Amino acid sequence: MRQRLTVANVIKYLRDEIRTSELPEYQDVFDALLTLPGLLGEYQNRDLANMAKTLMSQAEGSVQELGLRIVERMPAIPSDDQAEVIHLLIDIARSSADLKQRAADRLGQLAVDNVADDARSELEGWRKRAAEGLEER
């Protein structure tokens, strides 16, 4: 229990005290948090998903890359965040950025059956367009 409180405090500090543009400096902290299975509880996963969404919506490459890196390492995306995360991944996959292939790969890893209804249609639509060659992968 004490370990989860410490993790929650670290995530709260990163979320509340560090500017979004400075979060890439804490990449090692995010990596450590996401490496140990079972370390994060439901609320910590939600906080990380929210930070990832904020990071992926930024134009600056290293900031966007950290958001993608967090989503890549999350074993599951909380259902309340899936639609927005999928939308952001599709935006990155459609861009000409260096992150395009990684975003497409993460979209390919998501199990449609485990995705919330509001996100499923967008994911299925992107996959269909990608299979038809209308979306680059």
N, C-alpha and C positions, 0 to 999 in steps of 0.2 A: 504494500500500500504506500509506503514511504517513497518508494522509487517512482510510482505514478505521480505523486504529488510534486516531486522534483521535476519530472518531465513536464508536467502541466505548467509549472512555474517557468521553465525554460521557454516553452512555446508561447506562454502569455507574454513574457518579456520580449521575445522576437516580434510577436504580433503588435504589441502596444508601444514599445519603446524604440524600435529600430525603423528608420525610414525605409520604404520599399526599395529605393535605389541603393541602399547599403546592405540589403539582405544577402546579395551574392557573396559578401565577405564571410558569411556564416554558413557557407555550403557544407563545410566539414561537420558542423553541428547537425544540419538537416540529414546528412548522410548517416551519422551515428544514430539519430533518432529512428531512422527508417530501416536500419540494418538488423536490429534485434526484434525478432518476432514476439508479439504479445506485449511489447513495451507500451504501446499506445492504446488508450481506451477510446471509447466512442467520441467523447468530446475533443480529445486531442486529434483524432482523425478528421473531425469536422473543421477544427481550427487550421490544420495543415491544408485541407482541401480549399478552404477560404483564402489562405495565403497563396496557394498555387494559382487560384483563379486570378487574384490580383496581380501576381507576377506575370502570368501568361498574357494578360491583357495590356501589358506595357510594350512600348515600341522598342525600347533598348534591348539589344541582343542578349547580354549576360543576365539581365533581370528575367527576360522571357525564358531563357534556357534553364534557370533555376526552377521556375514554375513547372516547366516540362519535366525536369529531373525529379521533382517531388512526385508528380503524377505517375511517372514511370515506375517509381519505387513503391508507391502505395499498393498494398495487396488488393485493396478494394476501395472504390470511391464511394463515399456515403451517398445514399440514394437521393437525398435532397440536393446534392451538388452535381449529380451526374449530367443533367441537361446542360448546365452552363459549362462544365468541364469538356463535354463532348463538343459543344459549339466552339469553344476556344481551340480545342485540338484540331477541328476541321479548318478553322481560320488559319492556323499555323501550317497545316498540311497543304493548304491552297497557296500559301505564300511562296515567295522565292527565297526565303531565308534558309540558312544552313540547317535549321531544325525541322524542315519539311518532312524528311524521311522518318525521323524519330517520332514525330506526331502521328504520321500515317501508321507506323508500326504499332504504336500504343492503341490507336483506334482498332487495328486488326486484332489486338489481344483481348479486347473487351468482349465478353460473352453476351450476346444479345439477350439471351434468356435471363441474365442477371441484371439487366439494365432497366431502370424505372420506365414506365410507359411514356412519360413525357420526353424522354431522351431516346427511346428505342427507334422511333420513326426517323429522326434525324440521322442516327447512326446507320440504320438500314439504307436510307436514301444515299448517304455518302458511299457506303460499300457498293451499292448497285451501280452508281455512277463510276466508281473506281473500276469495277469489273468490266464495265462497258468501255473503259478507256477515256471517260469524260472527266475523270479526276486523276491527276498524276499521283503515282505512289512512289 
